């Protein structure tokens, strides 16, 4: 009955300018203009990522306007992985099942192209129940849900297999790009003892902090364009580690992580790639950062030639408080031992 009164469409990016504006206005009215800007949706709708990802917009409209949408992104680098975003319905049309119908359309499109792992994120319990009825399940420590096609594996099995693939494939270091937009998601969602995964992008381990981002992870790295860069360790089709470098006025800051079980040699190569990039951009003052309680990371930074400074950064959020030690990178490895690391203590300030 619903389909007799409304028009259902499947559109592939790029879309025409008029429709692009209509969609951006629709999403701005529901999510806010800041969200639309942060997600860089205008660029996506214009087809600027067409080389790397396949983006489809599923729409319900009346004869006058759009009333509901679902945005599906499928990786061209690995068609098995996809993400859902911009699930939105006008208030006056909610509760009529439009979003559920569009999600089913997206699932069908994804699976007919051999898609296996479909991610989305929600903090809305009503929406979560709808997604659950369609096969999505929450990932522990996150607001991210994963749907595994044909229910061949549960989420725990997916991550176990993910880690196994990392151990059995060769690793290469590459510059980050939109091609890896979706590959970021599982790499960040694996629990790690390292509290801060990447301070430059505000990403923390799901073992200690709730991860609320899914399709919003890549935009955090996209913002580094022209102001830094990011590098990933690729193991087959999966990300084994990631390090970013962010440029400030008088220094560059490097931070990152490897997935648990990946060799420290890989992390070293990632850091060296970021350091080299900073130096090529005329930065001689290079900083690193680590949670003062993260013994393994502090020892790693000392090992690669960093010295602790007196500067501290205090991170406060609703998930907890962290005291961070700022390091300065030196070409020459220091002779100091790790026990000297905490001689200054943690200053109770946000930044100094």
URWO-V775420 format. One record per helix or strand of 3 or more residues. SS is the DSSP state (@ for helix, = for strand). FROM is the first residue (numbers start at 1). TO is the last residue. Records with the same first field share a line. If there is no record, write none. Layout:
SS->FROM-TO  FROM-TO
This chain:
@->2-5  17-31  33-38  41-45  91-93  98-112  125-133  149-151  155-168  178-180  183-189  199-201  216-222  264-280  295-303  338-340
=->7-12  53-61  66-75  81-89  117-121  144-148  171-175  196-198  228-235  238-247  252-258  286-291  306-317  320-329
